[in-house]
Amino acid sequence: MRKGHNRPTEELRRRAEKRLQKIKQKVTISSKPAELERLVHELEVHQIELEMQNEELLQARSELEAYLSKYTDLYDFAPVGYFTLDPNGLIRQANLTGARMLGVERSRLANQHFGRFVIADYRPAIAPFLAKVFQSHSQETSVLELQKEGGGKFFVYVEARVSEEGRECHIALIDITAQKQVEDALRESEQKYRALFETMSQGVVHQAPDRKIISANPAAERILGLSIEQIKGKTWTDLRWRVIHEDGSDFPEETHPSMVALRTGKAVLGVVMGLFLPNADGYLWLNINAVPQFLPGEDRSFQVFVTFEDISDHKRLVVYNKLTTREKEVFKLLVKGLTRQIIAETLDISSKTVDKHRENLMEKLNLYTIEGLVQFARLLGLVEY
């Protein structure tokens, strides 16, 4: 216990002795026995009062010592590093946690510059940060990367506030290294996802529960022949496409894979859908997968992740392989640019028969222009680019 803690008791004793001296000065030989008895009683009562006050002081001192011990434990063993800095950034005080964070014995931290423990890239920010703390007189925060004396780097979240006197700055350091590692891992994962999203050959769109498209990747733009500005915020109905099943029947919007996935909360995979696009040659056939997305702890999907692949050429190839020999002959001559008359003479058939074969080919292959037939023939290697 420091010496200063005895001052209240000493002051009380001094005052009691002074009062006793005054009482003695008033007592004379001629004092009556009753007066003497009253004075003795008063002294005895005052003595008891002093003893009680002394007991209260001792009790108060004991409580203060207990509070001080608790405060010391809280300060030193808190999971947060506490430091007191002067305006120049010199360390005046530190708790044990702070000393351990820096890898230095607490006794050696006094008068060391806090910036010494800051990684070089972050060091230029120290002086402006402290200046702001001392000027604002409000709590300021920052993130720093620190270097332990024995080696090893770690990130801290800093909370700083100037003292009431304005001569010191109290800062708290919270180790956020694990959090930063998670953030970096998430950022790296997001970058990989973004790269995959941008470069994958499959079309990808996200749809909200209100059926509106939130985003689309470049492949989706290419496959659908629309820009992201034309797609975003739209529903499949807004795009005014005719949508059909493989058998040619209509495909109601409520049965679209994305709507079913949102409604049921289950993935819908391998659905074949035909879209008639205004700028396309015939129907665009897609193989669609729809997977609902859920927020942590939620059982209702907040969006649906839709991927689709253009299988139009695959379906045409299946159809082409089923064509008759005569149909294939007509097809090969058509894509070479020969006229119906020359084709008729080459195959020894009538021009009307050539026209009928061309009509059947376009219907079966879902291609309704010569340019579309030629493009498919290039895919088959029947026509050079």
Stockholm file with secondary structure:
# STOCKHOLM 1.0

chainA/1-385         MRKGHNRPTEELRRRAEKRLQKIKQKVTISSKPAELERLVHELEVHQIELEMQNEELLQARSELEAYLSKYTDLYDFAPVGYFTLDPNGLIRQANLTGARMLGVERSRLANQHFGRFVIADYRPAIAPFLAKVFQSHSQETSVLELQKEGGGKFFVYVEARVSEEGRECHIALIDITAQKQVEDALRESEQKYRALFETMSQGVVHQAPDRKIISANPAAERILGLSIEQIKGKTWTDLRWRVIHEDGSDFPEETHPSMVALRTGKAVLGVVMGLFLPNADGYLWLNINAVPQFLPGEDRSFQVFVTFEDISDHKRLVVYNKLTTREKEVFKLLVKGLTRQIIAETLDISSKTVDKHRENLMEKLNLYTIEGLVQFARLLGLVEY
#=GR chainA/1-385 SS CCGGGGHHHHHHHHHHHHHHHHHHHHCCTTCCHHHHHHHHHHHHHHHHHHHHHHHHHHHHHHHHHHHHHHHHHHHHHSSSEEEEECTTCBEEEECHHHHHHHTSCGGGTTTCBGGGGBCTTTGGGHHHHHHHHHHHCSCEEEEEEEECTTSCEEEEEEEEEECTTSSCEEEEEEECHHHHHHHHHHHHHHHHHHHHHHHCSSEEEEECTTSCEEEECHHHHHHHTCCHHHHTTCCTTTTTCEEECTTSCBCCGGGSHHHHHHHHSSCEEEEEEEEECTTSSSEEEEEEEEEEECCTTCSSCSEEEEEEEECHHHHHHHHHHTSCHHHHHHHHHHHTTCCHHHHHHHHTCCHHHHHHHHHHHHHHHTCCSHHHHHHHHHHHTSSCC
#=GC SS_cons         CCGGGGHHHHHHHHHHHHHHHHHHHHCCTTCCHHHHHHHHHHHHHHHHHHHHHHHHHHHHHHHHHHHHHHHHHHHHHSSSEEEEECTTCBEEEECHHHHHHHTSCGGGTTTCBGGGGBCTTTGGGHHHHHHHHHHHCSCEEEEEEEECTTSCEEEEEEEEEECTTSSCEEEEEEECHHHHHHHHHHHHHHHHHHHHHHHCSSEEEEECTTSCEEEECHHHHHHHTCCHHHHTTCCTTTTTCEEECTTSCBCCGGGSHHHHHHHHSSCEEEEEEEEECTTSSSEEEEEEEEEEECCTTCSSCSEEEEEEEECHHHHHHHHHHTSCHHHHHHHHHHHTTCCHHHHHHHHTCCHHHHHHHHHHHHHHHTCCSHHHHHHHHHHHTSSCC
//
